[in-house]
Amino acid sequence: MGSSIVSGKSVIEIPVDSKQTAEILLAALKPETRSSPSERATTQVSVRDKVLIIEIEASDITSLRAAMNSYIAWVSACIKSIEQVG
């Protein structure tokens, strides 16, 4: 019986109020994609119209879950900051 590695991929689409807000979120998250805290997950962020798209690939489910939680928390914090400033 051989061991198998379970990997995963997730695409999170977050609709926001405006393309400007989506671009602000993209700019805030882009540095995180270059300095990932774990070698086990990679992330790409992009914008389509008024939708922020976060694509995460991970070598295991635990890393996938951790990365998803981190990005969702960062987006939430950014949106709250934008609301406070705006």
N, C-alpha and C positions, 0 to 999 in steps of 0.2 A: 504494500500500500504506500504510494508516494504522497508527499506533501503537496498541497496546492496553495497557491497564493491568490487571495481574493483581492481584486482591485476594484476601483469604482470611479465613476464619473458622474458629475452633477452639473446641471445648467440651471441657474437661478435667474429668473427674469423679474425685475422690480420696476413696475410702472411708477413714474413720478409726475408731478404737476407740469413740468416744462422740460424742454430740451436743455435749457440752461442749467437746471437743477441736475439733470442726468450728467451733463458735462462736468459740473462741479464735483459730483460724486466720483466720476471717473478719474479726475485729477487727484482726488484725495486717496483713492485706492490704488492707483497705478504703482506708486513706490512699494506698496506691500507685495506686489506680484514679483518684484525684483529681489526682495530680501525676505523670502519666505522663512519662517521660523523652523520649518522642517524640510528635509530633503525628500520626504515621502509624499509630498503633495505639490502640485504646480497649479497656478491659477492664471487665468487671463480675464481681463475686464474690457468691456466695450459698450458702446451706446448705439441703439437703433431707435431713432426718433426720440420719444420720451420714455424709453425703457433702458435701464441699466442691466447689462447682461454679465453675469459672473459664471465662468466655466472653470470647474475644479476637477482635476484628475489626481487620483491618489493610489498609492501602491497597496493600501489596505483600508478597510472600512472605518477603522478608528481614526485614521488620519483624515479621511474624507469628512467624517462627522465633525472633527475638530476644526478643520478649515472652513466648513460651511458655517459653523457657529461663530467663528471669528469674523468672517466677512459680513454676516447678517448683523452682528453686534456693531461693527464699524459703520455699516450703512445706517443703522438706527441712530447711532451717536451723531453722525454727520447730518442726518435729516433734522434731528433736534436742534443742532447748532444753527443750521440754516434758518429754521423757524424762529429761533431766538434773535438772530441778527436781522432777518427780513421783517 
